[in-house]
């Protein structure tokens, strides 16, 4: 039983849940992070979104089992390796799917619709889109946009268009970087790139380089525009804001420009990992294992919270 639970937990890919932290973005940048009840609702939405995502990972691993057995790393996944039966995985997937959708419906109708849209997108990706060049990376970006809207719906907040463009650019940057690293990994092992993932045959090295450069630039540029134009509501929660006492000429959105160099460094560091260390096939693993990148992300979060919400 313990071994079964471990294999189920491993297949659920809890490390991937870091992507679902995107649901906190609308609340964080709204200035209402400490508003009573808001944070709790977003935490609940994060849990439900993660349960849904895990159920979809089960379905994905079931459908890709035969293909994963040909991959140097994915062949170690519980279903591909035979450590977890298809029957047990299917049962777990259905249970997680039902729990997440019932919880979402209780939390917010539009949040529920967003989860349905995300599930439909992922099923479409597994069955069709991941085999279509360009559409495969666009669908990844769409998934992050749905995460952002999911976080906005549960607390009824507006999200800046510039931040949405930043999310699109960053997700496309990560998706193309994933293709870059996967291509390098398979070639290094002497394996056929297109045999494991058909869509890779449509991406030449030169084309991937162009895409990587394009989305790396748009990521920091759109974020810079977002940081310069950010407008947020003053918090009325239990923690007073230092910046609420400052004159209009020193509003927080101008101070947020201080975080732009941090974002630029993060983009440059990720490019270094892709091209110099052949990493990037698993963005969440890179973020959690690369110390400079982890420190950069932590510094960025601290700066954003400090600037928007001020000092105690």
N, C-alpha and C positions, 0 to 999 in steps of 0.2 A: 504493500500500500504506500509506504514511504517513497519507494522508487517511482511508483506511478505518479504520485503527487509532484515529485521533483521533475519528472519528464513533462508533465502538464504545465508546470510553472515555467520551465525552460522554453517550451513551445509558445507560451503566451508572450514571450520576449519583453519582460518588464523594462529592459534597458531602452527599448524603443519608446517607452512612455514619455521620455524627455521631449519628444516632438510635440506632445499634447500640452506642454506648458504654454504653448502659443495661445491657449484660451485665456490666459491671464493678461495678455497684452492690452486689450481694450480697457480693462479695469485699471491697470497700472498707469497708462498714459492719460486716463481721464481725470486723475487727481482724486479719485474716490476710493482708493485702495482700503482706507480705514473707515469707510462709511458703513454703519451698522447693517449687517446682513449680506452685504455685497460679496465680501471675500468668501463667506461660507458657501454661497450659491455657486461661485466659480470653482471652488474646491470640489464641490459635488459634481459639477459638470466635467471637471478634469477626470474624476474617478470613472464616471459613466462613459466618457469618450475613450478612456483607456481600456475599459472592459470591452467596448465595441471593437476597438482596434485589435485587441488580443483574439477575439472571436474570429476576426477576418484573417489573422495570421494562421490560425488553425486551418481554415478553409484553403488558404493559399498554399500551405505546406502539404496539404493532402493532394491538391491538384498538381503541384510541382514536384512531388516525391521522386518520380522517375528521372526527371531532369536534374534534380538536386544531387542525385547519386553520382552524377558525372562531374560535379564541382569539387575542387580540392578541399573546400571548407564546409560548404552546405551539406555535403554528404554525412556530416556528423550530427545533423539535426535529428531530433528524436524520431520523427516519422520516417525520414529518408533512411535512417540507420536501422529501423525496425524495433527500436527500443519502446516506441509508443504505437499502439495499434490504431488503425484507421477508425475503428468503431469508437474507441475511447476518445479520440480527438474530435470526432464528429459530435459526440454527445456533449463534450465540453464546449465546443463552438456554439452549439444551439442554445445551451444554458446561458452562456455569457451574452449571446445576442439578445435573448429574451429579456434578461435582467436589465441590460443597458437601455433597451428601447422602452420598457415599461417605466423605468426610472426617469428617462428623458421626457416621456409624455407627462409625467407628474410634475416635472420641474418647469417645463415651458413647451408650448406647442411648436414654436418656431425652432427651438433647440432640437425637438424631436424630429422635425422635418429635415434639419441640417444633418442629423445623424443618419437618417434614411438616405439622404443625398450622398453622404460620405460612403456609406455601405455600397450603394449602387455604383459609385465611382470606382471603388476598390474591386468590386466584382468585374466591372468592365475592364479594369486594368489587367486583372489576372487572366481574363478570358481573351481579350482582344488588344487593348491599347498598348500593353507592354511589348507587343510585336510590331507596332507601327512607329517608324522613326518620327521624331519630333513630338508626336502625340504622347509618347511614353514619358518624356520629361515634363510636358505641359500638364499631364494628369497629376504628377507629383506636386507641382505648384498649386493646382486646384485643391488638392487635399489640405495644404496649409491655409489657403484662403478660407476653406470651410471651417477649419479650426478657429480661425480669428473670428468669424461670424458667430460660431457657436458660443464663444466667450462673450460676445457683445449681446447676443439675444437673451441670455439668462439674466442679465442685469439691465437690459434695455438701454444700451449705450451706443453712441455714434463712434465710428472708427474713421480716422483720417484717410483720405484717398492716397496721400503720399506714403502712409505707413503700409497700406495694402500693396502699393507698387513696390515698396521695399521688400515685403514678404514674398511677392512674386519673383522679384529679381534674385533674392537670397535662395529661395527654394530651387529655382532653375540653376543657379550656380552650384548648389549642392548636388543636384541631380546629374548635371553634366560632369562634375568632379567624380561622382560615383561611377559613371561610364568610363571616364579616363582611367581610374584606378583599377577597375575590373578588367579593362583591356590590357593594361600593363601586367597585371597579375597573371592572367591566362597566358599571355605571350611568354612571360618569364618561365612558366611551367611547361612551355612547349605545347600548349593546348590550342585548339582551334577557337578563335574568338566567336565566330558566328555559329559554331556548333552548339555551344552552351546557351547563348542568347542570340537568337536570330537577328534581332534589331541591331546588334553590334556590327553586323556586316554592312550596314548602311551609314555607319559613322567612320570616316577616315580619321587618321590622327590629326591631320591638318584642320579638318572641320571641327573636331572636338577642341582643338587649341583656340580656334576662333570663337566658338561658343563660350568657352571658359573665360576668355579675356572680356568678351562682351558683357556677360552677366556679372563678372567681378566688378567691372566699372559701374554698371547700373545699380548694383547693390549699395555701394557707399554713396553714390550720387543721389539716389532717391532718398536714402536715409538722411543725408545732409539737408535736403530740401524739407523733409519731414521735421527734422529737429529745429530748423529755422522758423517754420510756420506753425508749430504745435500750439494749439489752444486747448486749455483744460479748465475744468471747473475747480474752484477753490474747495478744498476739503472742509467738511463740517463735522468730521469725526472727532474722536477723543484726543488726537495728536495735533496741536496747533502747528501752523506752517510759518517758518521764518520768512519765506519769500512773500507771504501775503502782507507783510508789513512794509515791503519795499515799494518805491514809486514805480509808475508804469514803465519808465525807461529801463528798468532793471528786471522786467518780468522773467519768469523762469524759462520760457521757451527760448530766450536768447542765451541763457546759461547752458541750455541743453546742447548747444553747438560744441561745448567742450568735450562731449562724448564722441564727436565725429572722428578725431584722430584714433581713438580706441577701436572704433569699428574698422577704420582703414587698416590698422595693424592686424586685426582679426582676419580680414580678407587676405592680406598679404601672407600671414602665417599659414592659412589654409592652403593657399596656392603653393607655398613652399612644401607642405606636407604631400600635396598631390604630385608635384613634379620632382622633388628631391628625394622623398622617402616612399613614394608609391602608395600612399595612404589615401583614404577617402571613400573606399568602397562601402564603409559603414560610418556615416557622418557622426552618429551618436557615440560610437566607440572612440572615434578620434577626439571628440569633445571631452569625453570623460577620461581619456588616457594621456592626452598631450598636455603636459603641465603649463606651458606658455599660453596655450589656447584656453585652458580652464581658468587660469588667472585672469586672462583678458575678459572672458565672459563674466567672471565674478566682479571685476572692477567696473565693467559697464553697468551691471545691475545695481551696484552700490551707488554709482554716480547718478544714474537715472532716478532712483528712489530719493537720494539726497537732494538733488536739484528740484524735483517736482514737489516733494513733500517737506523740504526744508529740514530744520533742526528741531529737536525736542525743546 
